[in-house]
Amino acid sequence: MTSSKTSSTRPSKTIPNWIIFALIAVSVVGLADSSYLTAKHYLGSPINCSIFNGCEAVTASPYSVVLGVPVALWGVSYYFFFLLLAILYVDSKNEKTLEFTARFSIVGIVASAWFLFLQIFIIKALCLYCLISAVSSTTLFILGLTVLKRKNVSFLQNNLRDYFRIF
């Protein structure tokens, strides 16, 4: 008997190793970037912003803290969790873990879009490190879409239980 859980009649393609490596590498870049900003926040030291002069304006703005937690620390949590999921997939080869990881990338791109909007239109200053994070989360989102397309799985599921199923 065959399972009726397939989303299409087309078979899924294997995911090339370079995509998994890229997910891990970009997660590490985002983690390093947000860790730097978090450390600077808690140490109270200035941020060296070589290209743009807006790092201090952005990181000192009222928008740099959400629910009492620095945005950079939220970024550390996001990139660390993403990295753990990618490593879990490498270790287990569990396809549901990879699908969840790919879908989880929406969190980063939505947050990055919001904070980029704030920088450009509200704060009117750009932070180089914030832009690095935005590029990292956008790259993870594109890689996540690539994974789902190759696996022939839709980004959105019919019900939330399938969306959050990892194992």
PyMOL commands that set and color helices and strands:
alter all, ss='L'
color gray80, all
select helices_A, chain A and resi 17-43+55-59+62-64+71-92+95-123+128-150+160-163
alter helices_A, ss='H'
color red, helices_A
select strands_A, chain A and resi 65-66+69-70
alter strands_A, ss='S'
color yellow, strands_A
deselect
rebuild
show_as cartoon
